[in-house]
Amino acid sequence: MTDLNLILQADHHGGLELWACRGSGKGCKRNTFRKKSVACEDCFGPLPHDYTLEQVKARLEKGDA
């Protein structure tokens, strides 16, 4: 079972977007030591509003995200 690390970040219009961080070893080393996580090019998102956490986790494990 893998952990799901989510990042809530403001978009350009002042709204909020949810991103899924792939984590260390998956290309993202940016958020390993930061206190405040920020989405980068290796993160998956912004996530569609109708996605469940199970769908996000399945896409990350499948590797097509």
PQR file of N, CA, C, O and H, with PARSE charges and radii, in Angstrom:
ATOM      1  N   MET A   1       0.846  -1.179   0.000 -0.4000 1.5000
ATOM      2  CA  MET A   1       0.000   0.000   0.000 -0.0000 2.0000
ATOM      3  C   MET A   1       0.892   1.242   0.000  0.5500 1.7000
ATOM      4  O   MET A   1       1.821   1.346   0.801 -0.5500 1.4000
ATOM      5  N   THR A   2       0.607   2.166  -0.890 -0.4000 1.5000
ATOM      6  CA  THR A   2       1.406   3.379  -0.998 -0.0000 2.0000
ATOM      7  C   THR A   2       0.654   4.560  -0.401  0.5500 1.7000
ATOM      8  O   THR A   2      -0.576   4.577  -0.359 -0.5500 1.4000
ATOM      9  H   THR A   2      -0.147   2.081  -1.540  0.4000 1.0000
ATOM     10  N   ASP A   3       1.412   5.539   0.056 -0.4000 1.5000
ATOM     11  CA  ASP A   3       0.819   6.759   0.595 -0.0000 2.0000
ATOM     12  C   ASP A   3       0.432   7.675  -0.541  0.5500 1.7000
ATOM     13  O   ASP A   3       1.063   7.682  -1.598 -0.5500 1.4000
ATOM     14  H   ASP A   3       2.411   5.525   0.022  0.4000 1.0000
ATOM     15  N   LEU A   4      -0.602   8.441  -0.315 -0.4000 1.5000
ATOM     16  CA  LEU A   4      -1.057   9.414  -1.290 -0.0000 2.0000
ATOM     17  C   LEU A   4      -0.802  10.794  -0.704  0.5500 1.7000
ATOM     18  O   LEU A   4      -1.429  11.185   0.280 -0.5500 1.4000
ATOM     19  H   LEU A   4      -1.115   8.436   0.544  0.4000 1.0000
ATOM     20  N   ASN A   5       0.128  11.534  -1.321 -0.4000 1.5000
ATOM     21  CA  ASN A   5       0.470  12.871  -0.859 -0.0000 2.0000
ATOM     22  C   ASN A   5      -0.217  13.896  -1.751  0.5500 1.7000
ATOM     23  O   ASN A   5       0.045  13.969  -2.951 -0.5500 1.4000
ATOM     24  H   ASN A   5       0.636  11.216  -2.121  0.4000 1.0000
ATOM     25  N   LEU A   6      -1.096  14.682  -1.147 -0.4000 1.5000
ATOM     26  CA  LEU A   6      -1.863  15.672  -1.890 -0.0000 2.0000
ATOM     27  C   LEU A   6      -1.378  17.074  -1.554  0.5500 1.7000
ATOM     28  O   LEU A   6      -0.973  17.351  -0.425 -0.5500 1.4000
ATOM     29  H   LEU A   6      -1.309  14.622  -0.172  0.4000 1.0000
ATOM     30  N   ILE A   7      -1.425  17.950  -2.548 -0.4000 1.5000
ATOM     31  CA  ILE A   7      -1.008  19.342  -2.400 -0.0000 2.0000
ATOM     32  C   ILE A   7      -2.179  20.222  -2.812  0.5500 1.7000
ATOM     33  O   ILE A   7      -2.696  20.096  -3.922 -0.5500 1.4000
ATOM     34  H   ILE A   7      -1.755  17.725  -3.465  0.4000 1.0000
ATOM     35  N   LEU A   8      -2.594  21.106  -1.927 -0.4000 1.5000
ATOM     36  CA  LEU A   8      -3.637  22.076  -2.234 -0.0000 2.0000
ATOM     37  C   LEU A   8      -2.948  23.392  -2.536  0.5500 1.7000
ATOM     38  O   LEU A   8      -2.209  23.919  -1.704 -0.5500 1.4000
ATOM     39  H   LEU A   8      -2.175  21.208  -1.025  0.4000 1.0000
ATOM     40  N   GLN A   9      -3.190  23.923  -3.726 -0.4000 1.5000
ATOM     41  CA  GLN A   9      -2.451  25.100  -4.190 -0.0000 2.0000
ATOM     42  C   GLN A   9      -3.392  26.072  -4.885  0.5500 1.7000
ATOM     43  O   GLN A   9      -4.317  25.660  -5.585 -0.5500 1.4000
ATOM     44  H   GLN A   9      -3.790  23.495  -4.402  0.4000 1.0000
ATOM     45  N   ALA A  10      -3.155  27.354  -4.689 -0.4000 1.5000
ATOM     46  CA  ALA A  10      -3.964  28.382  -5.360 -0.0000 2.0000
ATOM     47  C   ALA A  10      -3.606  28.436  -6.838  0.5500 1.7000
ATOM     48  O   ALA A  10      -2.443  28.299  -7.217 -0.5500 1.4000
ATOM     49  H   ALA A  10      -2.404  27.689  -4.120  0.4000 1.0000
ATOM     50  N   ASP A  11      -4.634  28.640  -7.673 -0.4000 1.5000
ATOM     51  CA  ASP A  11      -4.388  28.781  -9.105 -0.0000 2.0000
ATOM     52  C   ASP A  11      -4.275  30.261  -9.460  0.5500 1.7000
ATOM     53  O   ASP A  11      -4.280  31.117  -8.575 -0.5500 1.4000
ATOM     54  H   ASP A  11      -5.579  28.751  -7.366  0.4000 1.0000
ATOM     55  N   HIS A  12      -4.174  30.561 -10.744 -0.4000 1.5000
ATOM     56  CA  HIS A  12      -3.971  31.929 -11.210 -0.0000 2.0000
ATOM     57  C   HIS A  12      -5.201  32.817 -11.018  0.5500 1.7000
ATOM     58  O   HIS A  12      -5.097  34.044 -11.029 -0.5500 1.4000
ATOM     59  H   HIS A  12      -4.170  29.866 -11.463  0.4000 1.0000
ATOM     60  N   HIS A  13      -6.361  32.190 -10.842 -0.4000 1.5000
ATOM     61  CA  HIS A  13      -7.604  32.944 -10.710 -0.0000 2.0000
ATOM     62  C   HIS A  13      -8.041  33.095  -9.254  0.5500 1.7000
ATOM     63  O   HIS A  13      -9.116  33.635  -8.990 -0.5500 1.4000
ATOM     64  H   HIS A  13      -6.445  31.194 -10.833  0.4000 1.0000
ATOM     65  N   GLY A  14      -7.243  32.638  -8.325 -0.4000 1.5000
ATOM     66  CA  GLY A  14      -7.574  32.734  -6.910 -0.0000 2.0000
ATOM     67  C   GLY A  14      -8.330  31.537  -6.369  0.5500 1.7000
ATOM     68  O   GLY A  14      -8.656  31.502  -5.182 -0.5500 1.4000
ATOM     69  H   GLY A  14      -6.371  32.200  -8.540  0.4000 1.0000
ATOM     70  N   GLY A  15      -8.614  30.559  -7.207 -0.4000 1.5000
ATOM     71  CA  GLY A  15      -9.273  29.331  -6.761 -0.0000 2.0000
ATOM     72  C   GLY A  15      -8.244  28.341  -6.235  0.5500 1.7000
ATOM     73  O   GLY A  15      -7.052  28.643  -6.181 -0.5500 1.4000
ATOM     74  H   GLY A  15      -8.349  30.587  -8.171  0.4000 1.0000
ATOM     75  N   LEU A  16      -8.702  27.175  -5.855 -0.4000 1.5000
ATOM     76  CA  LEU A  16      -7.808  26.146  -5.333 -0.0000 2.0000
ATOM     77  C   LEU A  16      -7.780  24.947  -6.270  0.5500 1.7000
ATOM     78  O   LEU A  16      -8.795  24.566  -6.852 -0.5500 1.4000
ATOM     79  H   LEU A  16      -9.670  26.929  -5.900  0.4000 1.0000
ATOM     80  N   GLU A  17      -6.592  24.363  -6.400 -0.4000 1.5000
ATOM     81  CA  GLU A  17      -6.400  23.160  -7.208 -0.0000 2.0000
ATOM     82  C   GLU A  17      -5.751  22.093  -6.328  0.5500 1.7000
ATOM     83  O   GLU A  17      -4.950  22.398  -5.444 -0.5500 1.4000
ATOM     84  H   GLU A  17      -5.768  24.672  -5.927  0.4000 1.0000
ATOM     85  N   LEU A  18      -6.108  20.849  -6.586 -0.4000 1.5000
ATOM     86  CA  LEU A  18      -5.542  19.735  -5.847 -0.0000 2.0000
ATOM     87  C   LEU A  18      -4.595  18.966  -6.764  0.5500 1.7000
ATOM     88  O   LEU A  18      -4.947  18.623  -7.892 -0.5500 1.4000
ATOM     89  H   LEU A  18      -6.758  20.601  -7.305  0.4000 1.0000
ATOM     90  N   TRP A  19      -3.404  18.705  -6.269 -0.4000 1.5000
ATOM     91  CA  TRP A  19      -2.375  17.982  -7.012 -0.0000 2.0000
ATOM     92  C   TRP A  19      -1.973  16.746  -6.213  0.5500 1.7000
ATOM     93  O   TRP A  19      -2.039  16.749  -4.983 -0.5500 1.4000
ATOM     94  H   TRP A  19      -3.119  18.983  -5.352  0.4000 1.0000
ATOM     95  N   ALA A  20      -1.562  15.701  -6.906 -0.4000 1.5000
ATOM     96  CA  ALA A  20      -1.044  14.496  -6.264 -0.0000 2.0000
ATOM     97  C   ALA A  20       0.458  14.437  -6.508  0.5500 1.7000
ATOM     98  O   ALA A  20       0.909  14.408  -7.653 -0.5500 1.4000
ATOM     99  H   ALA A  20      -1.509  15.699  -7.904  0.4000 1.0000
ATOM    100  N   CYS A  21       1.222  14.421  -5.430 -0.4000 1.5000
ATOM    101  CA  CYS A  21       2.685  14.355  -5.533 -0.0000 2.0000
ATOM    102  C   CYS A  21       3.097  12.897  -5.698  0.5500 1.7000
ATOM    103  O   CYS A  21       2.665  12.029  -4.940 -0.5500 1.4000
ATOM    104  H   CYS A  21       0.855  14.445  -4.500  0.4000 1.0000
ATOM    105  N   ARG A  22       3.922  12.645  -6.679 -0.4000 1.5000
ATOM    106  CA  ARG A  22       4.387  11.275  -6.920 -0.0000 2.0000
ATOM    107  C   ARG A  22       5.333  10.797  -5.826  0.5500 1.7000
ATOM    108  O   ARG A  22       5.445   9.594  -5.592 -0.5500 1.4000
ATOM    109  H   ARG A  22       4.272  13.351  -7.295  0.4000 1.0000
ATOM    110  N   GLY A  23       6.005  11.709  -5.163 -0.4000 1.5000
ATOM    111  CA  GLY A  23       6.886  11.344  -4.066 -0.0000 2.0000
ATOM    112  C   GLY A  23       8.299  11.041  -4.509  0.5500 1.7000
ATOM    113  O   GLY A  23       8.603  11.013  -5.702 -0.5500 1.4000
ATOM    114  H   GLY A  23       5.914  12.686  -5.354  0.4000 1.0000
ATOM    115  N   SER A  24       9.150  10.817  -3.541 -0.4000 1.5000
ATOM    116  CA  SER A  24      10.561  10.565  -3.838 -0.0000 2.0000
ATOM    117  C   SER A  24      10.714   9.264  -4.613  0.5500 1.7000
ATOM    118  O   SER A  24       9.978   8.303  -4.387 -0.5500 1.4000
ATOM    119  H   SER A  24       8.903  10.839  -2.572  0.4000 1.0000
ATOM    120  N   GLY A  25      11.660   9.243  -5.511 -0.4000 1.5000
ATOM    121  CA  GLY A  25      11.896   8.072  -6.347 -0.0000 2.0000
ATOM    122  C   GLY A  25      11.014   8.036  -7.578  0.5500 1.7000
ATOM    123  O   GLY A  25      11.198   7.167  -8.431 -0.5500 1.4000
ATOM    124  H   GLY A  25      12.258  10.023  -5.695  0.4000 1.0000
ATOM    125  N   LYS A  26      10.063   8.950  -7.701 -0.4000 1.5000
ATOM    126  CA  LYS A  26       9.169   8.996  -8.850 -0.0000 2.0000
ATOM    127  C   LYS A  26       9.417  10.244  -9.678  0.5500 1.7000
ATOM    128  O   LYS A  26       8.603  10.581 -10.538 -0.5500 1.4000
ATOM    129  H   LYS A  26       9.914   9.655  -7.008  0.4000 1.0000
ATOM    130  N   GLY A  27      10.509  10.928  -9.442 -0.4000 1.5000
ATOM    131  CA  GLY A  27      10.833  12.104 -10.218 -0.0000 2.0000
ATOM    132  C   GLY A  27      10.743  13.399  -9.430  0.5500 1.7000
ATOM    133  O   GLY A  27      11.321  14.404  -9.842 -0.5500 1.4000
ATOM    134  H   GLY A  27      11.170  10.655  -8.744  0.4000 1.0000
ATOM    135  N   CYS A  28      10.034  13.403  -8.307 -0.4000 1.5000
ATOM    136  CA  CYS A  28       9.845  14.629  -7.542 -0.0000 2.0000
ATOM    137  C   CYS A  28      10.707  14.601  -6.282  0.5500 1.7000
ATOM    138  O   CYS A  28      10.445  13.838  -5.352 -0.5500 1.4000
ATOM    139  H   CYS A  28       9.564  12.587  -7.972  0.4000 1.0000
ATOM    140  N   LYS A  29      11.722  15.432  -6.267 -0.4000 1.5000
ATOM    141  CA  LYS A  29      12.550  15.574  -5.075 -0.0000 2.0000
ATOM    142  C   LYS A  29      12.321  16.931  -4.427  0.5500 1.7000
ATOM    143  O   LYS A  29      12.857  17.215  -3.357 -0.5500 1.4000
ATOM    144  H   LYS A  29      11.934  16.052  -7.022  0.4000 1.0000
ATOM    145  N   ARG A  30      11.527  17.759  -5.078 -0.4000 1.5000
ATOM    146  CA  ARG A  30      11.289  19.120  -4.615 -0.0000 2.0000
ATOM    147  C   ARG A  30      10.633  19.162  -3.236  0.5500 1.7000
ATOM    148  O   ARG A  30      11.021  19.982  -2.404 -0.5500 1.4000
ATOM    149  H   ARG A  30      11.091  17.527  -5.947  0.4000 1.0000
ATOM    150  N   ASN A  31       9.655  18.307  -2.975 -0.4000 1.5000
ATOM    151  CA  ASN A  31       8.870  18.378  -1.745 -0.0000 2.0000
ATOM    152  C   ASN A  31       9.369  17.463  -0.636  0.5500 1.7000
ATOM    153  O   ASN A  31       8.702  17.315   0.388 -0.5500 1.4000
ATOM    154  H   ASN A  31       9.340  17.641  -3.651  0.4000 1.0000
ATOM    155  N   THR A  32      10.527  16.850  -0.823 -0.4000 1.5000
ATOM    156  CA  THR A  32      11.049  15.932   0.176 -0.0000 2.0000
ATOM    157  C   THR A  32      11.409  16.636   1.476  0.5500 1.7000
ATOM    158  O   THR A  32      11.129  16.119   2.557 -0.5500 1.4000
ATOM    159  H   THR A  32      11.069  16.970  -1.655  0.4000 1.0000
ATOM    160  N   PHE A  33      12.024  17.805   1.385 -0.4000 1.5000
ATOM    161  CA  PHE A  33      12.515  18.477   2.585 -0.0000 2.0000
ATOM    162  C   PHE A  33      11.838  19.825   2.845  0.5500 1.7000
ATOM    163  O   PHE A  33      12.224  20.532   3.776 -0.5500 1.4000
ATOM    164  H   PHE A  33      12.252  18.225   0.507  0.4000 1.0000
ATOM    165  N   ARG A  34      10.856  20.188   2.054 -0.4000 1.5000
ATOM    166  CA  ARG A  34      10.170  21.461   2.242 -0.0000 2.0000
ATOM    167  C   ARG A  34       9.094  21.347   3.311  0.5500 1.7000
ATOM    168  O   ARG A  34       8.478  20.293   3.467 -0.5500 1.4000
ATOM    169  H   ARG A  34      10.543  19.614   1.298  0.4000 1.0000
ATOM    170  N   LYS A  35       8.869  22.425   4.043 -0.4000 1.5000
ATOM    171  CA  LYS A  35       7.776  22.450   5.007 -0.0000 2.0000
ATOM    172  C   LYS A  35       6.448  22.672   4.305  0.5500 1.7000
ATOM    173  O   LYS A  35       5.429  22.116   4.716 -0.5500 1.4000
ATOM    174  H   LYS A  35       9.369  23.281   3.916  0.4000 1.0000
ATOM    175  N   LYS A  36       6.448  23.486   3.242 -0.4000 1.5000
ATOM    176  CA  LYS A  36       5.245  23.750   2.466 -0.0000 2.0000
ATOM    177  C   LYS A  36       5.440  23.159   1.080  0.5500 1.7000
ATOM    178  O   LYS A  36       6.312  23.599   0.330 -0.5500 1.4000
ATOM    179  H   LYS A  36       7.276  23.938   2.909  0.4000 1.0000
ATOM    180  N   SER A  37       4.641  22.177   0.743 -0.4000 1.5000
ATOM    181  CA  SER A  37       4.756  21.517  -0.555 -0.0000 2.0000
ATOM    182  C   SER A  37       4.186  22.392  -1.656  0.5500 1.7000
ATOM    183  O   SER A  37       3.196  23.098  -1.461 -0.5500 1.4000
ATOM    184  H   SER A  37       3.933  21.820   1.352  0.4000 1.0000
ATOM    185  N   VAL A  38       4.823  22.335  -2.810 -0.4000 1.5000
ATOM    186  CA  VAL A  38       4.400  23.072  -3.997 -0.0000 2.0000
ATOM    187  C   VAL A  38       4.387  22.098  -5.165  0.5500 1.7000
ATOM    188  O   VAL A  38       5.305  21.293  -5.319 -0.5500 1.4000
ATOM    189  H   VAL A  38       5.627  21.761  -2.969  0.4000 1.0000
ATOM    190  N   ALA A  39       3.357  22.171  -5.979 -0.4000 1.5000
ATOM    191  CA  ALA A  39       3.274  21.293  -7.141 -0.0000 2.0000
ATOM    192  C   ALA A  39       4.378  21.625  -8.138  0.5500 1.7000
ATOM    193  O   ALA A  39       4.699  22.794  -8.352 -0.5500 1.4000
ATOM    194  H   ALA A  39       2.611  22.826  -5.853  0.4000 1.0000
ATOM    195  N   CYS A  40       4.957  20.594  -8.744 -0.4000 1.5000
ATOM    196  CA  CYS A  40       6.003  20.781  -9.750 -0.0000 2.0000
ATOM    197  C   CYS A  40       5.617  20.000 -11.002  0.5500 1.7000
ATOM    198  O   CYS A  40       4.523  19.439 -11.065 -0.5500 1.4000
ATOM    199  H   CYS A  40       4.696  19.645  -8.570  0.4000 1.0000
ATOM    200  N   GLU A  41       6.486  19.958 -11.984 -0.4000 1.5000
ATOM    201  CA  GLU A  41       6.160  19.297 -13.252 -0.0000 2.0000
ATOM    202  C   GLU A  41       6.008  17.783 -13.103  0.5500 1.7000
ATOM    203  O   GLU A  41       5.424  17.145 -13.979 -0.5500 1.4000
ATOM    204  H   GLU A  41       7.375  20.414 -11.933  0.4000 1.0000
ATOM    205  N   ASP A  42       6.516  17.191 -12.019 -0.4000 1.5000
ATOM    206  CA  ASP A  42       6.380  15.756 -11.811 -0.0000 2.0000
ATOM    207  C   ASP A  42       5.107  15.377 -11.062  0.5500 1.7000
ATOM    208  O   ASP A  42       4.776  14.195 -10.968 -0.5500 1.4000
ATOM    209  H   ASP A  42       6.990  17.710 -11.307  0.4000 1.0000
ATOM    210  N   CYS A  43       4.395  16.357 -10.531 -0.4000 1.5000
ATOM    211  CA  CYS A  43       3.153  16.082  -9.814 -0.0000 2.0000
ATOM    212  C   CYS A  43       2.018  15.857 -10.803  0.5500 1.7000
ATOM    213  O   CYS A  43       2.065  16.351 -11.930 -0.5500 1.4000
ATOM    214  H   CYS A  43       4.663  17.317 -10.606  0.4000 1.0000
ATOM    215  N   PHE A  44       1.010  15.119 -10.391 -0.4000 1.5000
ATOM    216  CA  PHE A  44      -0.158  14.813 -11.219 -0.0000 2.0000
ATOM    217  C   PHE A  44      -1.290  15.760 -10.852  0.5500 1.7000
ATOM    218  O   PHE A  44      -1.785  15.757  -9.725 -0.5500 1.4000
ATOM    219  H   PHE A  44       0.971  14.717  -9.476  0.4000 1.0000
ATOM    220  N   GLY A  45      -1.687  16.568 -11.822 -0.4000 1.5000
ATOM    221  CA  GLY A  45      -2.778  17.488 -11.545 -0.0000 2.0000
ATOM    222  C   GLY A  45      -2.759  18.650 -12.500  0.5500 1.7000
ATOM    223  O   GLY A  45      -1.950  18.665 -13.428 -0.5500 1.4000
ATOM    224  H   GLY A  45      -1.285  16.571 -12.738  0.4000 1.0000
ATOM    225  N   PRO A  46      -3.605  19.606 -12.310 -0.5600 1.5000
ATOM    226  CA  PRO A  46      -4.598  19.636 -11.240  0.2800 2.0000
ATOM    227  C   PRO A  46      -5.638  18.532 -11.431  0.5500 1.7000
ATOM    228  O   PRO A  46      -6.041  18.224 -12.552 -0.5500 1.4000
ATOM    229  N   LEU A  47      -6.053  17.954 -10.329 -0.4000 1.5000
ATOM    230  CA  LEU A  47      -6.968  16.825 -10.373 -0.0000 2.0000
ATOM    231  C   LEU A  47      -8.372  17.286 -10.730  0.5500 1.7000
ATOM    232  O   LEU A  47      -8.818  18.334 -10.264 -0.5500 1.4000
ATOM    233  H   LEU A  47      -5.725  18.205  -9.418  0.4000 1.0000
ATOM    234  N   PRO A  48      -9.068  16.514 -11.552 -0.5600 1.5000
ATOM    235  CA  PRO A  48     -10.467  16.841 -11.863  0.2800 2.0000
ATOM    236  C   PRO A  48     -11.309  16.783 -10.586  0.5500 1.7000
ATOM    237  O   PRO A  48     -11.036  15.984  -9.691 -0.5500 1.4000
ATOM    238  N   HIS A  49     -12.320  17.624 -10.510 -0.4000 1.5000
ATOM    239  CA  HIS A  49     -13.141  17.709  -9.306 -0.0000 2.0000
ATOM    240  C   HIS A  49     -13.962  16.446  -9.063  0.5500 1.7000
ATOM    241  O   HIS A  49     -14.369  16.189  -7.930 -0.5500 1.4000
ATOM    242  H   HIS A  49     -12.542  18.274 -11.237  0.4000 1.0000
ATOM    243  N   ASP A  50     -14.211  15.663 -10.095 -0.4000 1.5000
ATOM    244  CA  ASP A  50     -15.030  14.470  -9.917 -0.0000 2.0000
ATOM    245  C   ASP A  50     -14.219  13.204  -9.625  0.5500 1.7000
ATOM    246  O   ASP A  50     -14.799  12.126  -9.493 -0.5500 1.4000
ATOM    247  H   ASP A  50     -13.880  15.872 -11.016  0.4000 1.0000
ATOM    248  N   TYR A  51     -12.899  13.312  -9.523 -0.4000 1.5000
ATOM    249  CA  TYR A  51     -12.061  12.159  -9.193 -0.0000 2.0000
ATOM    250  C   TYR A  51     -12.182  11.820  -7.711  0.5500 1.7000
ATOM    251  O   TYR A  51     -12.239  12.709  -6.862 -0.5500 1.4000
ATOM    252  H   TYR A  51     -12.428  14.188  -9.630  0.4000 1.0000
ATOM    253  N   THR A  52     -12.221  10.522  -7.414 -0.4000 1.5000
ATOM    254  CA  THR A  52     -12.149  10.077  -6.028 -0.0000 2.0000
ATOM    255  C   THR A  52     -10.683   9.822  -5.697  0.5500 1.7000
ATOM    256  O   THR A  52      -9.844   9.739  -6.594 -0.5500 1.4000
ATOM    257  H   THR A  52     -12.175   9.800  -8.104  0.4000 1.0000
ATOM    258  N   LEU A  53     -10.383   9.701  -4.433 -0.4000 1.5000
ATOM    259  CA  LEU A  53      -9.000   9.419  -4.028 -0.0000 2.0000
ATOM    260  C   LEU A  53      -8.550   8.050  -4.535  0.5500 1.7000
ATOM    261  O   LEU A  53      -7.373   7.861  -4.843 -0.5500 1.4000
ATOM    262  H   LEU A  53     -11.064   9.769  -3.704  0.4000 1.0000
ATOM    263  N   GLU A  54      -9.467   7.104  -4.624 -0.4000 1.5000
ATOM    264  CA  GLU A  54      -9.138   5.791  -5.170 -0.0000 2.0000
ATOM    265  C   GLU A  54      -8.737   5.881  -6.639  0.5500 1.7000
ATOM    266  O   GLU A  54      -7.808   5.201  -7.073 -0.5500 1.4000
ATOM    267  H   GLU A  54     -10.423   7.258  -4.374  0.4000 1.0000
ATOM    268  N   GLN A  55      -9.433   6.718  -7.402 -0.4000 1.5000
ATOM    269  CA  GLN A  55      -9.095   6.894  -8.813 -0.0000 2.0000
ATOM    270  C   GLN A  55      -7.722   7.535  -8.975  0.5500 1.7000
ATOM    271  O   GLN A  55      -6.950   7.133  -9.846 -0.5500 1.4000
ATOM    272  H   GLN A  55     -10.188   7.271  -7.050  0.4000 1.0000
ATOM    273  N   VAL A  56      -7.414   8.514  -8.157 -0.4000 1.5000
ATOM    274  CA  VAL A  56      -6.106   9.172  -8.218 -0.0000 2.0000
ATOM    275  C   VAL A  56      -5.010   8.170  -7.884  0.5500 1.7000
ATOM    276  O   VAL A  56      -4.002   8.088  -8.586 -0.5500 1.4000
ATOM    277  H   VAL A  56      -8.041   8.841  -7.449  0.4000 1.0000
ATOM    278  N   LYS A  57      -5.206   7.420  -6.827 -0.4000 1.5000
ATOM    279  CA  LYS A  57      -4.207   6.434  -6.407 -0.0000 2.0000
ATOM    280  C   LYS A  57      -4.012   5.358  -7.479  0.5500 1.7000
ATOM    281  O   LYS A  57      -2.886   4.934  -7.741 -0.5500 1.4000
ATOM    282  H   LYS A  57      -6.025   7.487  -6.257  0.4000 1.0000
ATOM    283  N   ALA A  58      -5.103   4.923  -8.092 -0.4000 1.5000
ATOM    284  CA  ALA A  58      -5.011   3.907  -9.144 -0.0000 2.0000
ATOM    285  C   ALA A  58      -4.243   4.437 -10.354  0.5500 1.7000
ATOM    286  O   ALA A  58      -3.436   3.711 -10.934 -0.5500 1.4000
ATOM    287  H   ALA A  58      -6.017   5.268  -7.880  0.4000 1.0000
ATOM    288  N   ARG A  59      -4.480   5.688 -10.742 -0.4000 1.5000
ATOM    289  CA  ARG A  59      -3.757   6.269 -11.882 -0.0000 2.0000
ATOM    290  C   ARG A  59      -2.275   6.401 -11.580  0.5500 1.7000
ATOM    291  O   ARG A  59      -1.442   6.157 -12.453 -0.5500 1.4000
ATOM    292  H   ARG A  59      -5.136   6.278 -10.271  0.4000 1.0000
ATOM    293  N   LEU A  60      -1.932   6.787 -10.342 -0.4000 1.5000
ATOM    294  CA  LEU A  60      -0.522   6.910  -9.983 -0.0000 2.0000
ATOM    295  C   LEU A  60       0.159   5.539  -9.971  0.5500 1.7000
ATOM    296  O   LEU A  60       1.288   5.407 -10.445 -0.5500 1.4000
ATOM    297  H   LEU A  60      -2.609   6.985  -9.633  0.4000 1.0000
ATOM    298  N   GLU A  61      -0.512   4.525  -9.438 -0.4000 1.5000
ATOM    299  CA  GLU A  61       0.072   3.188  -9.386 -0.0000 2.0000
ATOM    300  C   GLU A  61       0.184   2.579 -10.785  0.5500 1.7000
ATOM    301  O   GLU A  61       1.130   1.850 -11.082 -0.5500 1.4000
ATOM    302  H   GLU A  61      -1.429   4.632  -9.054  0.4000 1.0000
ATOM    303  N   LYS A  62      -0.791   2.888 -11.634 -0.4000 1.5000
ATOM    304  CA  LYS A  62      -0.774   2.379 -13.008 -0.0000 2.0000
ATOM    305  C   LYS A  62       0.349   3.000 -13.828  0.5500 1.7000
ATOM    306  O   LYS A  62       0.897   2.371 -14.733 -0.5500 1.4000
ATOM    307  H   LYS A  62      -1.559   3.480 -11.393  0.4000 1.0000
ATOM    308  N   GLY A  63       0.682   4.245 -13.496 -0.4000 1.5000
ATOM    309  CA  GLY A  63       1.786   4.896 -14.183 -0.0000 2.0000
ATOM    310  C   GLY A  63       1.374   5.748 -15.364  0.5500 1.7000
ATOM    311  O   GLY A  63       2.238   6.298 -16.046 -0.5500 1.4000
ATOM    312  H   GLY A  63       0.237   4.756 -12.761  0.4000 1.0000
ATOM    313  N   ASP A  64       0.086   5.876 -15.631 -0.4000 1.5000
ATOM    314  CA  ASP A  64      -0.336   6.680 -16.772 -0.0000 2.0000
ATOM    315  C   ASP A  64      -0.663   8.119 -16.400  0.5500 1.7000
ATOM    316  O   ASP A  64      -1.160   8.880 -17.231 -0.5500 1.4000
ATOM    317  H   ASP A  64      -0.616   5.429 -15.077  0.4000 1.0000
ATOM    318  N   ALA A  65      -0.395   8.484 -15.187 -0.4000 1.5000
ATOM    319  CA  ALA A  65      -0.640   9.866 -14.748 -0.0000 2.0000
ATOM    320  C   ALA A  65       0.653  10.630 -14.671  0.5500 1.7000
ATOM    321  O   ALA A  65       0.653  11.810 -14.321 -0.5500 1.4000
ATOM    322  H   ALA A  65       0.008   7.865 -14.512  0.4000 1.0000
TER
END
